[in-house]
Amino acid sequence: MDNADIGDLADTALAGARSAFTYFHQPSAIIQLLVIAACYLLAWLLYRLTHQPIEEQARRIKGAPGILRIIVAFRRRLQLFYFVLLLWMVTVVDRVVAVRPSRLVWIVLALAAAYFAIAVISRIVRNRLLARIITIVASVMAALSILDLTMPVATALDAAAITIGSSRISALLVLKAIAVIVVTLWIAMTVGRFLDRRVQRSEELTPTLRVLIGKVLKFTLIVVGLAVALASIGVDLTAFTVLSGALGVGLGFGLQKVVSNFISGIIILLDRSIKPGDTISLDDTFGWIRELHARYVSVGTRDGKEYLIPNEDFITGRVINWSFTNELVRIDVRFHASYDCDPHEVIRIAKEATIGVNRVVTNKGAVCWLTGFGDYALEYVVRFWISDPPAGLANVKGQVLLAIWDAFKANGITVPYPRREITIRSAPSTTVSSGAGISDVGPEAPDDAAAERDDGGSATRAQGDPSLQRGTAPAPDRR
């Protein structure tokens, strides 16, 4: 933008300000401003009187979240609705009784009505930030159109430009590019989500193939939409050749983990090693696959936690898929029984008790084996099958152990517990008569020495400390 363009813009703005100043000094304009202010005050009074009953009625609506969102948005802008309604009534009366309609009232009515409609309709978008952006942009576009300022503003934005080589980039071109890219990407993502839902409902496709097709459709639509948006605003796509090469090098070196997880996710979808609903064990994590994403796999556990595990861990690590080929899983439960009980009877009772648990597959049966002779009891293991590993393993093990316990109680089978025998050996006590010195103790000396060794030197300390000696007296003088 050169000095001449700046001067033209300044002259245009100055002329507009003079025209507005002249217009608002007219008596008719002042009357219209007073009418608009009166309508606003009356709308505020009506809002204070009616917003509470309308809110109570809205709270009674159940099962229609979309309609409820629009009603809530309408209630929050109820004062604006009354203001628009009152201004509309003023314009109707003005057109009937006046020869020349009030232009200022009509402009305020159009601006208020456009903002009200845009604010209410934008509530359909659940993202609050996106809804606010849509409201602001649409309101500005509507205001420029109503005030007949679209062409002057477009000319001013086009004049604000910079030249880079042979390309001229203006503020108008940047705004158009942003608007076209946002709208195109929104359409692409909306269509992608719609097609993804249709693919997920298809019963002919496997779960992994559904996820793969859905992700490929979304990615393809976004890339195509971005290319169409750039081409529509006059951007030469061949200029991105060098940029795409540099971006590939940057991804290879700087985003190795991201690219690795992305490629690993594609491999997982292609080889179908895991799929949504599978029960897996990875290191210390046991749960079931909830969703497969481009970077990570969502694994839910029975304690309410959700682990987001990178796709690379499923390719390079050892994963236990409990339901890879089928849902049948064998579980081992170990227990003990007394040596006094017949092992054949113990095995029979344990198998019958295990089959009686609800989640145990009866047609596969249950087996029980004697596995060892323990220190205090015979060791057994019972093996059975379940068909619903996502329901948990610890709970069914507990049910089987409880059923075996009840069956043992009913049939007199005892489950022993470890026993330990502790023998306490104390040193013999020594009696020293009054008037005898320590050196007069004859046959007891070896026992005292043993006590000294057993007590870790306590006897020595007792003899060396006069305060710890009982019933002793100084040795007589034998000179």
C-alpha positions, 0 to 999 in steps of 0.5 A: 500500500503506497501513500496515494492509497493511504490518502484515498482511504483517509479522505473516504473515512473523513467524508463518511464521518462528516456525513454521519455527523450531519445526519445525526444533527437532524431532528428526525435522526434524534427522534429515531434514536429516542425511539430505539432507546425506548424500544431497548428499555421496554425490551429489558422490562419484558425480559425481566417479566418473562425469562423465569417462566420460559426457563421453567418450561424449558427445564421440562423438555426431556430427550431432545438435546438439540432442540433444548440447546436452541431453546436455551440460546433463545432464552439467553437472548430473549431481550434481544428478541423483544428488542427486534420485535418492538423495532419491527412493530415500529417499522410497520407503523412507520411505513403505514403512517409516514411518508418517508420510512425511518432508515436508522430504525430499519438499519438497527432492526436489520443488524439486531435481527441478523445477530439474533438469528446467527447467534441462535443458529450457531448453537447447533455447533457443539464446540463453543469456541467454533460457535463463537467464531462463526457468530462473530464472522457471520455477524460482521459479514451481515453488518457490512452487507446491511450498511453497504460497506462490502465493496469499500472494505473489500477495496481497502483490504485488497489495497493492503498488500505486499509483493513477494517475487511475482506474487501479490498477497493482500489482506483480502486474499488471506481472509478469503483463503482462511474462510475457504480453507475452514469451510472446505475442511469442515465440509470434508470432516463432516462428510468423513464422519458421516461415511465413517458411521455408515462404514461402522454399521456394515456387518459384512466388513471386519472390525479392523477393516471398518476402522481402516476404511473410515480413517482412509476416507477421512484422511483422503477427504481432508487432503482433497478438501485442502487441495481444492481450497488452495486451488480455488484461491489461486495458489499454485500447488506445484510450489509445494513440491520442494516444501513437501520434500523438506517436510518429508525429511523433517518427519523422518528425522524430527518426528520419528516416533510419530511416524513410527506410531502412524505406520504401526497403526496402519500395519495393525489395521492391515494384519488384524492382529488386534481389533476393537473388543479384543481382550489383551495383556500387554506388560502389566496392562490387562483390558480390552481394545476400545478404539484404534487411533492413528497414534495410539490404541485405547485399552480399557480396564475393569477398574475404570482406567483407560490406557492410551498405548502407542501403536509401536508397542503392539508391533515391537512388544509381546502382546497376549490377545486372549480373543485373537482366533476365538473367545475361549480362554482356559484358566488354571486355579490351584488349591490344596487338600489334606493328606487325610482326604482321598485324592480321587474324591477331591478331584471329583468334587472339585470338577463338579463344583467348577462346572456349576459356576455360571461363566464356566463353559460346560461343553468343554468340561473341567479337569483336575489334576494332582500336581504335587506333594506339599509340605503339609497338603496335597497340591491340585490344579483345576482347569476350565474354559470361559467364553467371555474374557472381557468380563474379567478373570479374577472374578471367575477365579474367585467364584470357582474357589468359593464353589470348591470351598463350599463343596469341600465343606459339604463333603468333609474335605479339609484344607490344612494350613501350615503348622510350625513347632517352636521349641524354647530351650533355656539355660539352667539357673545357678544359685550362689550362697551368701558369703561365697565369692564367684571363685568358690563356685565349683561345678557350676562354672561350666554352666555359667560359661554356657550361659555366657555363650548362649546369652551373647555375653549377658552373663559376663556383663552381669558378673562384671557389673556389681549392680546386676549381681544378686546375693553376692558378697566380697570374697573373704581375706585368705591371707 
